[in-house]
Amino acid sequence: MTRLQRIIPSIIFSLFALAASAQINTDQVLRIGQNNMFLEDYVLSIQYFNQVIDVKPHLARPYFLRAIAKLNLDDFLGAEQDASLALERNPFIVDAWEVRGVARQNMGRDREAIEDYNHALELLPDNRGLLYNKAMAQQNIKDLDGAATTYVTLLKRFPSFDGGYLGRAHLRLEQKDTVGALEDIEKALSINKNAVNGYLMRADIAINSDKDYASALEDMNSAIKLQPKYAGYFINRAYLRYMTDDFQGAFADYDYALQMEPQNTVALFNRGLLRAEVHDTNKAIADFSTVLELDEDDYKALYNRAMLLAEIGDFDGAIADMNKVINAFPDFAAAYFLRYDILRRKGDMRAAQSDYDKSLALAKTRVQTSSPLFGDVDAEQTDGDEEQTTYSQDQVKRRFTTLTTIADNSSPEQVFNNKDIRGKVQDRNFNIELEPIFAISYYTSPTELKMSGDYLREVEDINQTRTLRFLLQVTNHEPAMTDEETAATHFNSINYYTSYLADHKPRAIDYLGRAMDYMTLRDYDHAIADLDRAIELTPDFTLAYLIRANARYMNTRVANGTHDDPQPSQTAVMPVSVSRSGMIRTAIADLDSVIKLSPAMPIAYYNKGVILAGEGDLTSALACFNKAIELRPDFGEAYYNRGYVYLSLGNRDAAFSDLSRAGGLGIVPSYNLLKRMSAK
């Protein structure tokens, strides 16, 4: 059971009035935010709390409420920061101490969490959730006596709290008191027969203490009846079915778990082992290969796949796998022996003899109590304090690369669908990719979080002149064109501009107007040609450079087949013979011209950062996102993309800070990425 699952955030979502001095409009906005939070629209509620904070940053309540919303989105860093800001303004908000304690406990900072719980308990000594969370935190830092004392207080005041008995059962198991633990579990189940953790803990005791797989299987069946949509339970039951010789049932459970979570490496690996045991070799290899697609450094999968590849005669593939294992574990005697056997069967006796000798020498000189691949020596010893998980840059980069290269089941429309911003959005997988560039468009995709396009002075200036046939908008989520009538409207507009330009003195704005119609129809070559003419006529036409940069960039995406909505044009021309790298360079040059003409335009720096990041120039991309954020401190997309780049570079702390900020500014995928990068 994970740390997060064990912690009970018992925050009270009470609606109380603000101080009488608050303005009516902030009262109303705060109330709307609270209503949205009550309806589990956490992302939307944060936007309302942001508005109140912008107007009255001295108030504690909006920070506190925003902390609760972030806590429900698993943004623990953001929740901690907001709770701290609330407490700076009013240290007597009991629930703020609890919110911060829960956030810190979920981040592994248990001692600080205990301090927060103690502050809250001074003000509210009979709070059940506070006592429970404090006991769990004390157990995490190995203060077992302190935890036991807290449980005594908790259960004396709340004798019908099943969770308290289960928590103490967990403590007693750590104290090697199996009998006491079972008594607490039975007590919890007598109070609440639906306490799923009770069945799980009792099954665990049956497996580890008595090897009673049959009774453990009964408890797992009970847990699955209560929570039938959790893949981990089916994986556990598959193991129990295997141990009771029900191979068919085990396969069925692994298959069902993988239907729910196709990328669950535990289910894939275990199914691969079972397939290998029943000599379904090719399918076993396929399972191990899928595991390695998800994690190329899974050495257990490499080791097992090597044995199976050798079994089907693929000696080169088997040796390649074993080479990786031996490089990672150069003192692993069994690995040399397996490679010796593969080389021998291949006929390479000289190399085989060398591995045999190496294996024998290691076996004689090194007493191994467990295998470095399959033993239990995979956790560092603790000194009684809590263990804060640390990650190397390579680990962060490797995990992030896995998320960005393995497809998931998310829909590209999710982020635009209003219903998909409600509830615990961190549990909905989004494709992990950069937020796209901002474009000048005639259309945008409104959501509850952003009802209209972004503001750009140059766009507003043109719209006020009413010289174009349609109003310009600024968006980085341009909708796909699926309406034939709309397409026909823009083809007619092109014909209008063409006729007008033939009879009138050409103006830059007319070429830009026709270019915008071409952009809408995804005819980027004609758009670029018209923008060239507009810039020739007006060399300081900032917006023309910005749109031409986008057209050139989109041309490279269409050429690579990465654009989602290419619209065929009735007037398409052959693309100019320019290399992709050359087109990228010209797009960046156009953005540099925009920056020179309008140095305070954050979108120009942002778009340049997106292009550079896509080309792998992460350092330059960071500089661009930094400047965009400097110019516009509430630029959510820039925070998200900077966090994305930080993860690509392995800087987890900086990335999490940016993703938390982006989520608070309405960039919904931030919460899913935070959760997936936080998963153990």
Secondary structure, DSSP 8 states (H G I E B T S, - for coil): --HHHH-------------TTS-HHHHHHHHHHHHHHHTT-HHHHHHHHHHHHHH-TT-SHHHHHHHHHHHHTT-HHHHHHHHHHHHHH-TT-HHHHHHHHHHHHHTT-HHHHHHHHHHHHHH-TT-HHHHHHHHHHHHHTT-HHHHHHHHHHHHHH-TT-HHHHHHHHHHHHHTT-HHHHHHHHHHHHHH-TT-HHHHHHHHHHIIIII--HHHHHHHHHHHHHH-TT-HHHHHHHHHHHHHTT-HHHHHHHHHHHHHH-TT-HHHHHHHHHHHHHTT-HHHHHHHHHHHHHH-TT-HHHHHHHHHHHHHTT-HHHHHHHHHHHHHH-TT-HHHHHHHHHHHHHHT-HHHHHHHHHHHHHHHHH---SS-TTTSS--S----SS-------HHHHHHHHHHHHHS--S--TTGGG-GGGGSS-GGGS----------EEES-----SS-SS----HHHHHHHHHT-SSS--EEESS------HHHHHHHHHHHHHHHHHHHHS---HHHHHHHHHHHHHTT-HHHHHHHHHHHHHH-TT-HHHHHHHHHHHHHHHHHHTT--S-----TT-----S--HHHHHHHHHHHHHHHHHH-TT-HHHHHHHHHHHHHTT-HHHHHHHHHHHHHH-TT-HHHHHHHHHHHHHHT-HHHHHHHHHHHHHTT-THHHHHHHHHH--
